[in-house]
Amino acid sequence: MIAEKRASLGTAMQPRRGELKVFLGATPGAGKTFAMLRDAHQLAAHGHDVVVGYVETYNRPRTVELLAGLEVVPRVTVPYRDTVLEEMDLDGVLRRKPEIALVDELAHTNVPGLRHAKRWQDVEDLRAAGIDVITTVNVQHVESVKDLVEKVTGIVVRETVPDKELDGADEIQFIDITPEALRKRMRHGNIYAKDRVETALANFFRPQNLAAMRQIGLRLVADSMARSRHVLTSPEDVLVAVSTTGSAEDLIRRGARLARRLGGTCIVVTVQIDAAESAELEGFRSLAAQLGASFAVLGGTDVASAVIQAASDAMVEHVVLGERVSSSGLSRLRPTTVDRIIDGLPNSDVHVIARLVQ
């Protein structure tokens, strides 16, 4: 538990960095905010200085009850378009400088005009000031599994947290709930208002969706624990080769997940042939950075040769590629780029992700 580790205070030469505990929810409504507040009451009862930086109750009765009795730093109000929104007062929490701050919804996007664009960046400021943070996030908001969640649920995920935030956590507590129990909570009105329940149950909260989300969450926790505990097996590095055609973002996320499981680094490369592709490449660079991967643009006009050279220079054990597969049934008359890369990298495992085209 966070409070038990505070004995490792920094010296005057090296200020102590605040620790991070994450309540990771398998799905919305799993009870992560409730668990965080219950944890906060236990800490406060043992004499720890705990304040609420930001907690979203969604007017759920049991959550509202647990918020009572905890010190809350007042929120700031920020005009935005035709309304006024409330956000965490980062400066207010820093001035208060508690031992532990509760900061709900780590993936939240702040209103334009605040110090940071994302709440996880606010959390980094609090930790840099020596404040321990307890936070919450749902599985679907973790950047590396965004594509998996969207494929499973059919719902676009608009807010994400970089995986490095989970990897840098001192403790992750997975808040699990069976699909049956969660759907029962939904029907009782414990998560959404009555008029939203049936729509939610027929869409995001379908049993197969909930079961898949639990599996994704368990894998995330296992991967983060393995990385933080320095698994003794040798790390294996991954190179992902992408182009501006096809599902480049899916490939980058697949490669990042593979590197996490293997304890290695991920390198994303592309061969820029057309200068007009620059805008898309910046998007790939940004996604790679969020996933903790490096990004490089390779020179030349021969894609296969450039990728083979990059993989050989980096001495990676794995290469992730996408291949466009035609449904026409015509046989190939000459080796494809993927064929050449496989032949040119006999000492690497090449993972080919098929993409069907008409």
C-alpha positions in Angstrom: 0.0 0.0 0.0 1.2 3.5 -0.8 1.3 4.7 2.8 3.4 1.8 3.9 6.2 2.8 1.5 6.7 6.4 2.6 9.7 5.5 4.8 11.8 5.7 1.6 11.9 9.5 1.8 14.2 11.4 -0.6 17.3 13.1 0.6 17.9 16.8 0.4 19.9 16.1 -2.8 17.2 13.9 -4.3 13.6 14.9 -3.5 11.2 12.0 -3.0 8.9 11.3 -5.9 5.3 10.5 -5.0 4.1 7.0 -5.5 1.1 5.9 -7.7 -1.6 3.4 -7.0 -4.0 2.6 -9.8 -7.5 1.1 -9.4 -8.0 -0.4 -12.9 -11.6 -1.2 -13.7 -12.4 -4.1 -15.9 -15.4 -2.1 -17.2 -17.3 1.1 -16.4 -19.3 0.5 -13.3 -17.0 -2.2 -11.9 -16.6 -0.2 -8.7 -13.1 1.4 -9.0 -14.1 4.8 -7.6 -15.9 3.1 -4.7 -12.8 1.0 -4.0 -10.6 4.1 -4.1 -12.8 6.0 -1.6 -13.0 3.1 0.7 -9.2 2.8 0.6 -8.9 6.6 1.4 -11.1 6.2 4.5 -8.9 3.4 5.8 -5.8 5.5 5.2 -7.3 8.6 6.9 -8.4 6.4 9.9 -4.7 5.4 10.3 -3.6 9.0 10.5 -2.6 9.7 6.9 -3.2 13.1 5.4 -5.6 12.4 2.5 -7.4 14.9 0.3 -9.7 14.6 -2.7 -8.2 16.3 -5.7 -11.0 15.2 -8.0 -13.7 12.5 -7.7 -16.6 11.9 -10.1 -19.5 10.3 -8.3 -22.0 10.2 -11.2 -24.6 10.7 -8.4 -24.3 7.0 -7.5 -25.7 6.9 -3.9 -23.0 4.6 -2.4 -20.2 6.6 -4.0 -21.7 9.9 -2.8 -21.9 8.5 0.7 -18.2 7.4 0.7 -17.1 10.9 -0.4 -18.5 12.4 2.8 -16.0 12.8 5.6 -13.0 13.4 3.2 -11.4 16.7 2.7 -12.1 18.0 -0.8 -10.0 20.6 -2.6 -12.5 22.9 -4.4 -12.6 22.5 -8.2 -11.8 25.3 -10.6 -14.5 26.5 -13.0 -13.5 27.0 -16.6 -15.7 28.7 -19.3 -15.8 26.5 -22.4 -18.0 27.3 -25.4 -21.4 28.0 -24.1 -21.0 26.4 -20.7 -18.9 26.4 -17.6 -17.1 23.2 -16.7 -15.4 22.0 -13.4 -11.9 20.6 -13.3 -9.4 19.6 -10.7 -7.5 22.6 -9.2 -4.0 21.4 -9.7 -2.4 24.4 -8.2 -4.8 24.2 -5.2 -3.7 20.6 -4.5 -0.1 21.5 -4.9 -0.5 24.4 -2.4 -2.3 22.1 0.0 0.5 19.5 -0.4 -1.2 16.5 1.2 0.5 13.2 1.9 -2.0 11.5 -0.5 -4.3 12.9 -3.2 -7.2 11.1 -4.8 -7.5 11.8 -8.6 -10.3 10.0 -10.4 -10.5 9.2 -14.1 -6.8 9.3 -15.2 -7.6 9.4 -18.9 -9.8 12.5 -18.6 -9.1 15.3 -21.1 -8.9 18.7 -19.5 -10.7 21.8 -20.7 -8.5 23.9 -23.0 -6.7 26.6 -21.2 -5.5 24.6 -18.2 -1.8 23.8 -17.5 -2.0 20.4 -19.1 -4.2 18.8 -21.8 -4.6 15.5 -19.9 -5.2 14.6 -16.3 -2.5 12.0 -16.2 -0.1 14.9 -16.8 -1.6 16.7 -13.7 -0.8 13.5 -11.8 2.8 13.6 -12.9 3.1 17.1 -11.5 1.7 16.0 -8.1 4.1 13.1 -8.0 7.0 15.3 -8.9 6.0 17.5 -5.9 6.3 14.4 -3.6 2.6 13.8 -3.3 1.4 10.2 -3.4 -1.6 9.7 -5.8 -4.4 7.2 -5.9 -6.2 7.1 -9.2 -8.6 5.2 -11.3 -8.9 4.2 -15.0 -10.9 1.7 -17.0 -9.3 -0.9 -19.2 -10.7 0.6 -22.4 -8.8 3.8 -21.9 -5.3 2.2 -21.9 -3.6 3.3 -25.2 -2.1 -0.1 -26.3 -5.4 -2.0 -26.1 -7.6 0.8 -27.7 -7.8 -1.2 -31.0 -8.8 -4.4 -29.2 -11.5 -2.7 -27.2 -12.9 -1.0 -30.3 -13.0 -4.3 -32.2 -14.7 -6.1 -29.4 -17.3 -3.5 -28.5 -17.7 -1.5 -31.7 -17.5 1.7 -29.7 -14.8 4.3 -30.4 -12.5 5.1 -27.5 -11.7 8.8 -27.5 -9.6 9.2 -24.4 -6.5 7.2 -23.5 -3.7 7.0 -21.1 -0.1 6.1 -22.1 0.9 2.6 -21.0 3.9 4.2 -19.3 1.5 5.4 -16.6 0.6 1.8 -15.7 4.2 0.6 -16.0 5.3 3.4 -13.6 2.7 2.6 -11.0 3.8 1.3 -7.6 0.6 -0.7 -7.2 -2.2 -1.7 -9.5 -5.4 -3.1 -8.1 -7.7 -4.7 -10.7 -11.3 -4.2 -9.9 -13.1 -7.1 -11.4 -16.8 -8.0 -11.6 -18.5 -10.9 -13.4 -20.6 -9.9 -16.4 -23.7 -11.2 -14.7 -23.1 -9.2 -11.6 -22.5 -6.0 -13.5 -25.6 -6.4 -15.6 -27.5 -7.0 -12.4 -26.1 -3.7 -11.0 -27.2 -2.0 -14.2 -30.7 -3.2 -14.0 -30.9 -2.0 -10.3 -30.0 1.5 -11.4 -26.7 1.5 -9.6 -24.6 2.7 -12.5 -26.8 4.6 -15.0 -30.2 6.3 -14.8 -33.1 4.0 -15.4 -33.8 5.5 -18.9 -30.3 4.6 -20.1 -30.1 1.0 -18.7 -31.7 -1.0 -21.6 -29.7 0.8 -24.3 -26.4 0.2 -22.3 -27.2 -3.5 -21.8 -27.9 -3.9 -25.5 -24.6 -2.2 -26.6 -21.4 -1.8 -24.6 -22.6 -4.0 -21.7 -23.3 -7.2 -23.7 -22.0 -10.3 -21.8 -19.5 -11.1 -24.6 -18.1 -7.6 -24.4 -17.7 -7.7 -20.7 -16.0 -11.0 -20.7 -13.5 -9.9 -23.3 -12.8 -6.7 -21.3 -12.0 -8.7 -18.2 -9.5 -10.8 -20.2 -7.8 -7.7 -21.7 -7.6 -6.2 -18.2 -6.0 -9.3 -16.7 -3.4 -9.3 -19.4 -2.6 -5.6 -18.9 -2.0 -6.2 -15.1 0.1 -9.3 -15.8 2.3 -7.4 -18.3 2.8 -4.4 -16.1 3.7 -6.6 -13.1 6.2 -8.5 -15.2 7.9 -5.3 -16.4 8.0 -3.7 -13.0 9.4 -6.8 -11.4 12.2 -7.3 -13.9 11.4 -10.7 -15.2 14.6 -12.8 -15.4 14.0 -14.1 -19.0 16.0 -12.2 -21.6 14.1 -9.3 -23.1 13.2 -9.5 -26.8 12.9 -6.4 -28.9 10.3 -5.7 -31.6 10.4 -3.7 -34.8 7.1 -2.7 -36.4 7.1 -1.6 -40.1 4.2 0.6 -41.2 3.1 2.5 -44.2 0.5 5.2 -44.7 -1.8 2.7 -46.3 -3.6 0.0 -44.3 -4.1 -0.3 -40.5 -0.8 1.3 -39.3 -2.1 2.2 -35.9 -3.3 -1.4 -35.2 0.1 -2.7 -36.2 1.9 -0.2 -33.8 -0.3 -1.3 -30.9 0.2 -5.0 -31.7 3.9 -4.5 -31.7 3.9 -2.5 -28.5 1.8 -5.2 -26.7 4.2 -7.9 -27.9 7.2 -5.9 -26.7 5.6 -5.4 -23.3 5.0 -9.1 -22.9 8.6 -9.9 -23.9 10.1 -7.2 -21.7 11.8 -5.6 -24.7 11.7 -2.3 -26.6 9.5 -1.4 -29.5 10.8 0.4 -32.6 8.4 1.7 -35.2 9.8 2.4 -38.7 8.4 3.6 -42.0 9.8 4.3 -45.4 8.8 7.7 -46.6 8.6 7.7 -50.4 6.1 10.6 -50.9 6.7 13.9 -49.1 2.9 14.4 -48.9 2.8 11.6 -46.2 4.4 13.8 -43.6 1.2 14.7 -41.7 0.3 11.0 -41.3 3.8 10.2 -40.1 3.5 12.7 -37.3 0.4 10.9 -36.1 2.4 7.6 -36.1 5.3 9.3 -34.2 2.8 10.6 -31.6 1.2 7.2 -31.1 4.6 5.5 -30.8 5.6 8.0 -28.1 2.4 7.4 -26.1 3.2 3.6 -26.2 6.8 4.1 -25.2 8.2 3.1 -28.6 10.8 4.9 -30.7 10.0 6.0 -34.2 12.2 6.4 -37.3 11.7 7.3 -40.9 13.9 5.2 -43.2 15.4 6.5 -46.5 15.3 4.8 -49.9 12.7 3.6 -52.3 13.1 -0.2 -51.7 10.8 -0.8 -48.7 11.9 -4.4 -48.1 15.6 -3.6 -48.2 15.2 -0.7 -45.8 13.2 -2.7 -43.3 15.7 -5.6 -43.4 18.6 -3.3 -42.8 16.8 -1.5 -39.9 15.9 -4.8 -38.2 19.4 -6.2 -38.7 21.0 -3.0 -37.3 18.8 -3.0 -34.3 19.2 -6.8 -33.8 15.5 -7.3 -33.0 14.1 -10.7 -32.3 10.6 -9.9 -33.7 9.3 -8.0 -36.7 5.6 -7.0 -37.1 4.3 -6.4 -40.6 1.0 -5.9 -42.3 0.1 -7.6 -45.6 -2.7 -6.7 -48.0 -4.4 -9.9 -49.1 -6.5 -9.8 -52.3 -9.8 -11.6 -52.4 -9.6 -12.1 -56.2 -7.9 -15.5 -55.9 -5.2 -14.6 -58.4 -1.9 -16.3 -57.7 1.2 -14.1 -57.0 3.7 -14.1 -59.8 6.6 -12.6 -57.9 7.7 -12.3 -54.3 6.0 -9.6 -52.3 7.6 -7.1 -50.0 6.6 -9.3 -47.1 8.1 -12.4 -48.7 11.4 -10.5 -49.2 11.5 -9.3 -45.6 10.9 -12.9 -44.3 13.7 -14.3 -46.5 16.0 -11.4 -45.5 15.6 -11.9 -41.8 16.1 -15.6 -41.1 17.1 -15.0 -37.5 14.0 -12.9 -36.5 10.4 -14.0 -36.0 8.3 -12.2 -38.5 4.7 -11.7 -37.5 2.5 -11.0 -40.6 -0.9 -9.4 -40.0 -3.2 -10.0 -43.0 -5.5 -7.2 -44.2 -8.1 -8.3 -46.7 -8.7 -6.0 -49.7 -11.1 -6.3 -52.6 
